[in-house]
Amino acid sequence: MIDINLSRTLKTVLDAPNLIYLAFISVFLPYYVTAAVIVVTGLYLLISRNTRGLIFVHRGRGLFLVFTLYTAVVALVFQNYIGLACSVGFFLIIVISYYARSIMTEEIFEKGLDICCFAAIPLGLAAAVEKIINLADEGYRCKLWFFNENYFCAIMAAVIIACAFKATSHRGGVLIYYICAVFAGVAMYLGESLFAFVELFVGIFVLLILKRKHTLLAVFLMLVVFCILAIYFVPEIMPRLAESNVTSDRRVRIWNTAMQFIGENPFFGRGFLSYFQLAGMNPKVYQTTHAHNFALEPLISFGIVGTLLLIIFMWTYYEKVTECKELLRSNPATTFILTISAAIIAHATTDMTMLWIQTGLLYGLFLGGVGADEKTLNRRIQACLAKDETKNSQEE
């Protein structure tokens, strides 16, 4: 009896939606928990007969496998073992994303976004407590258990965008999403990442344009102008604004160094996080993990060959996203995906925050949301074909 009940409980826990919800929840837990969830979930999906057949069924899967193998081999050749681990992590995250795409429905996608929104409340409270505990340190930036303040702020910016999406979609009570956004905003403010605010602005701007919320867009832009004026007259209210010149100079140094590193191996790179390995071999350059730019990072890590593979792989994905956006009147998932993609790219002009366990998994889950709109589009196509067949048979 115990074995039967245990088996039933295990099947319930490993039910398709629950695996996705678990992945969403893990993003907001300590990063080593997120890493464990990625490894265990990814391996389970690959091993289980019930899930394995749902993974490698999407267009671009061949490119994904070639790109992963390419980055792993190159990293191994250059003894870039951290890069090799990143290749494995990338592989498992895309496996989870592919599975999410296969089983995704609008209900699962909406609940996944709800998890993100509601997570802002405990995180905002925890960040406030962390700040209070460290009040003696004037330059202290909250990061909780996210390893890096910029990763923390990037996730909070994504949460606010998710709250805005839910509020403007009128799905459920609107007030709760505004409350969640406030908590996420407090957490992001305490994390003091300047470019997270740029990510947030771009995300909300694109969202309101795609959803054709022109009145809200006008109100939002007026609010942004008000904030800019407030910062101009009282610059102290914007965290780390006085350090912007130092930060900008640092970025320029990193970019110049990255371009020098690209010249050393322009065709193949050295695998994920090549900048980190190369900088460690040259103590005179600025030490950091990556090139802090979405154009330079793939070139230094993957070279021209790997970058082309990555671009074609992403092209196959966004081609499907665009198709769903153009052919469906109601396309909530693809609208959100285009919104969050624009926000990520804006942030990636100065910081590659997607190159981390928590952010990478979160964005992978978001991208898997296209499966909900794909299913709607396929149903529409099948209905049209059935209608045409019925019409043709009647004419005959």
N, C-alpha and C positions, 0 to 999 in steps of 0.2 A: 504493500500500500504506500509506504514511504517513497519507494522508487518510482511508482506511478505518479504520485503527486509532485515529486521533484522533477520528473520528466515534463509534466504539464507546465509547471512553473517556469522551467527553462525555456520551453517552446514559447510561452507567453512573453518572457523577457526578450527573447531573440526574434520576436515578431517584427516584420519589416519596419513599420513606423517607429517602434520603440528603439531600434538600432539608430535611426536617424535622430530621434529626440535625445538619445544618450550622447550622440556625437555633438549635437548643439549644446547640451548642458556642459559637456567636458571643456568646451572652449572657455568657459568662465570660471573654471576651477584651476588650481595650481598647475603650471605648465607640465610638470612631470606626470600628473594625472592625465592631462590631455595626450601626452606622448604615449602613455600606456593604452589609452582608449584607441588611439590611431593604430597601434601595432596589433592589439587583440582583435579589434573590429575588422581591420583590413585582412588579417590572416584568416579569421573566421569566414569572411565573405569569399575568400579564395578557396578555402578548403571545403566548405559546405556545398553539397550537391544542389541544395535548394536555392542558393544565391549565386553560385559561380556562373551559371548560365545567363545571369542578368547583368554581368559586368561588361564584358568585351563585346558589346552589341551595337555600339554607337559609331557613327562615322568619325574617322580620325583615330580610332583605336590603334591602328597599325603605326601611325606616326608617333603616338604616345609611347608605345613599346620601344620603338627604335630610338626615340629621344632619350628615354630613361636608360636604356642599355648604353647608348653613346656617352651620356654624362658619367655613368658609373665606370665605364672602361677608361675614359680619359682621366677621371679622378684617380683611378687605381694606377695608371701609368705614371702619373706625376706624384704619386704617394700623397694625394690630397684626401686623407681618410675622413675628415669632416665633410668634405664634398661628397664622398661616397655614401656616407650616412644620410646626407641630404637627398641624394638620388633615391635611396630606399624610402625615405619619408615622403618625398614627392610622389613616388609610385603608389604608396599606400593611401595617400590623401586622394589621388585621382581615382583609385579603385573605389573608395567610399563615395566620392562624388558621382562616379558612373552608376553605382548601385542606387544612390539617391535619385538620380535622374530616371532610372528604369522604373522605380516604384513610386515616384513622386506623384501626388495628387494635389489639387488646390488646398484641400483640407490639411494635408501634411505640411505643405509649404507655409500656410497661415499659422499653424501651431508652432512650427519652427521659428518663425519670426516673433511669435508671442513669447517664446522662451527667451529670445534675445532681449526683447523689450522689458520683460519682468525681471530679468537678471540685473538690470540697471539699478533697481532699488537697493538690494543688499550691497552692490558694489559701490554705489554712491555713498551709502552710510559708512561702509568700511573705509573708503578713501578719506572721508571727513574725520573719522577717528584716527586714522594714520597721520593726517595732517596735524591734528591737535596734539598727538603724542610727540611730534617732531617740531613743535612751534619754535623751539629754541634755535633750530637750524633755519635761517631765513631763506636759504636757497634750496630747501628740501622740495623734491618733486615726488608726488605719490605715484606708486606703481603697483602696490599690493603684491600679488604673486605672479605678475606678468613678466618678470625678468628685466624688462626694459620699459621706461616711461613712455617711449614713443609707440611701442606695441600696444600698451594699455590705452593710450589716447586714440590710436587708430581704431581699436575695437569699440571704444565709446562713441566715436564719430559714426561708425557703421550702425551702432544701436540707435542713435538719434535719427539717422536716415530711415531706419526700419520703423521707428515710431512715427515719423512724418508720413511714411507710406501707408501705415495702418490708419492713421488719423484721417488722411485725405481720401482713403478708400471707404470710410464709414463702415468698417467691419467691426462690429461690437461697439462698446462704449468708447467714445472719442476721448473723454476726459482722462481715463487711465493712461492713455498713450502720451498725453501731454505731461502727466505726472512722471511717467517713466523717463521721458526726454529730459525733464528738469534734473532728475537724479543723475542721468548719464552726463548731462552738461556740467554738473558740479564736479563729477569725477574727472571729466576731461579737463576742466579748468584747473583742477588741483594737480593734474599730471603735467601741465604747462608745456604742451607741445604746440608750437606756433603753427606748423603746417597741418595739424589736425583740424584747425579752424578753416584752412583753405579747403581741405577735403570735405568738411561739412558744408561749406558754402556752395561748392560745385555740386555736391550731391543733392542738396535741397533745390538748387536752381534748376538742374536737369530734371529732377522729379516733377517739379511743378510745370515745366514746359511739356514734358511727355504726357502728363495727365491733363494738360490744358486748363490748369487752375490759374487763370490770368489774374483774377482778383487777389488771390492769395500770393501770387508772384509779386504783384505790385506792393502788397503789404510787407512781404519778406524783404524786398529790395529797400523799401523805406526804413525798415528795421536795421538793415545792414548799414545804410547811410548814417543812421542815428548812432550806431555802435562805432563807426569810423570817426565820426565827429567827437564822440565821447572819449575815444582813445587819443585823438589829436590833442584835446584840451587837458585830459587827465591820463597821460600815458602810463601811469603807475598801475592802472587797473588791468592792463594787459600783461600777463605773465611773461617774463624774459624778453620783453620788447627791447629793453636797453642792450641786451646781448645779441640782437639780430645781426649787427655788423660782424661780430666775432663769429657767429654761426655761419654767416654767408661766406666769410673768408675761409673758414674751415671746409665748407663744401667745395669751394673753388680749388683748394689744395687737393682734396680727395679726387675731384674730377681730372685735374691735371695728372695726378699720379696714375689714375686708372687708364688714361689714354696712353701713358708710357708703357704700362703693363700690357695693354692690348697690342701694342707694337711688337712686343716680345714673342707673342704667339697668336697672330691674328686669325688663323684658320680654325684652330681646334679648342683653344682655351685650356683650362686645367680642371674643369668641373665646377660644381656649385661652390660659391664663396671663395673664388680664386683670389680676390683682393686680399682676403684675410690671410691666406697662405703666403702670398707674395710679400705683403706688408710685414709679416712675421720674419721673413728672410732679409728684410731691409729696414733696420730700426730707425733710419733717418727720415722715412716717410711717415705720414700721419697714420696711426694705428686704428683701424676700425674693421668691421666685419665685411662690408660690401661697398660698392661704388656709389651708392646713394643717388642713383639715376636709372630710370627704366630703359634707357637707350644704351648706356655704358655697361650696365651690369651683365646683360646676356652676352655682349661681345667679349668682355674680359673672362667670363666664366665658361662660355660655350663656343666662342669663336664664331666666325662667319658661318661655318657649316651647321653648328648646333643652333645658332640663332635663326637661320632659315627654317630648320626643322620645327622650332618652337613657333615661329610666325605662322607657318602653314597649318600646324596643329590648332592654334588658336583661331585661325581663319575658318577652319571647318566648323568650329563650335559657334562662333558668332554669326556665321552664315545661317545656321539653323535658328538662332535667336532672332535675327533680322526677319527671317521668313515668318516666324510666328507673330512677330510684331506687325508685319504688313498685312497678313492674311486673316488675323483674328480681330474682331471688334473689341472683345474683352480679353486682355492679355496681361493679367497682373504680374505673373512671374517674370516675363521678359521685360516688362517696364521696370521692375525693381532691379533686375540684373543689369540692364543698361545704365540705370542710375548709379548703382554701387560701383560698376566698372569705371564710369567717368570719374567718380570720387577717388577711387584707388589710383587711377592714372595721374590725377592731379597731385595727389600726395607723393606718388612715385617719381615726380620730377626732382625731388630733393631727398627722398628717403624710401628705401625699399622695405616698407613695413610688412609686406606680404610674405617676406622670407623668414617666417617664423612658424612654430608649431601651431599656436593658437590662431593667429591671423590666417595662416594657410588653410587650416581646416575650416574655419568660418567661411572664407571666400569660396572654398571648394563646395561646401554645402549650399551656399547661395547659388553658385553656378549650376548645381544639380537641379535647382528649381525649374529649369527650362522644361524638364520632363512633364510638368503639369500642363503647360501650354501645348507641348507636343501631342499629348494625349487628346486634348480638346481639338487640335487641328486634324489629327488622324480621324477622329470621330466625324468631323465635318466632311472630310474628304470621302470617307466610306459612305456617309449618308447621301452625298451628291452622286456617287457612283451607283448606289442602289436605286436612287431616284431615276437616273438616266437609263438603267437597265429595265426598270419597270415601264418607263415611257416607251422604250424601244420595243419591248415585248407586246405592249398594247397596240402599237402602230403596225406590228407584223400581223 
